[in-house]
Amino acid sequence: MRTELENEERIRLRKEPSLVIWEILMRTLWNQEARNEVSPGNYEFVFRLDEAERKALHYLAGAIQRAVPDALAPVDPELIAEGKRWLLSRTK
């Protein structure tokens, strides 16, 4: 079994794309009109991105791929389910 620290990855991202991504998330997550509850607790989000925002998300995807190389490989659905369970177990 891996410890909590062994399960951590560091993602390095420049401040500029980080701020753009933060703004996208805040604009979308808190905007009632940008989300649709498709079932209790499950939402569908509408992202309207300009070119700079799209590039910022590409920077994030690249950073994740560098930090977690097997992110490029097909991911076992059980690992995704485990990740979701872990996220739901965290306090707010």
Order of alpha helices (4+ residues) and beta strands (2+ residues): alpha-beta-beta-alpha-alpha
